């Protein structure tokens, strides 16, 4: 499973990452965020246009 939600969204949708291996032991979970899983900006959504604004020139 590949997901790119903010850190709290997957849990709110009812997908607990600690329970998923019990449902399907072969499941591989990849979680990627635009601003990281923790830190001061982790609550932000990482859309392409937002991230382009943060690009260094």
Buried (B, 14 or more C-beta within 10 A) or exposed (E): EEBBBBBEEBEEEEBEEEEBEEEEEEEEEEEEBBBEEEEEEBEBEBEEEEEEEEEEE
